[in-house]
Amino acid sequence: MKSIIQDERVCYFTGTTKDLDVHHIMEGVAFRKKSEKYGLKVYISHNLHLYFHNHNPQELIKLKAIAQKKFEKLHSRDLWMKEFHKNYL
């Protein structure tokens, strides 16, 4: 599914179009598939993606809150909790 967070294939943080990774906002094996199913993903430059995972996970937690807001506009908090088990708002 296409991202519900962004419309363009550009880095969510910098706007670059080069060397992009897809970041599945809800991480881990079980949640990666659900992120794909619901469009909970953004493009992030490769170096920034690595940096966030290794040194600045707070930015990834902020993305979870953004994703939850978007998800709940399309679905519901009940479905969010059923699928992802944690409230980030």
Sequence and secondary structure as in RCSB ss.txt:
>XXXX:A:sequence
MKSIIQDERVCYFTGTTKDLDVHHIMEGVAFRKKSEKYGLKVYISHNLHLYFHNHNPQELIKLKAIAQKKFEKLH
SRDLWMKEFHKNYL
>XXXX:A:secstr
   SS SSSS TTT   SSEEEEESS SHHHHHHHHHHT EEEEEHHHHHHHHHH HHHHHHHHHHHHHHHHHHS
 HHHHHHHH     
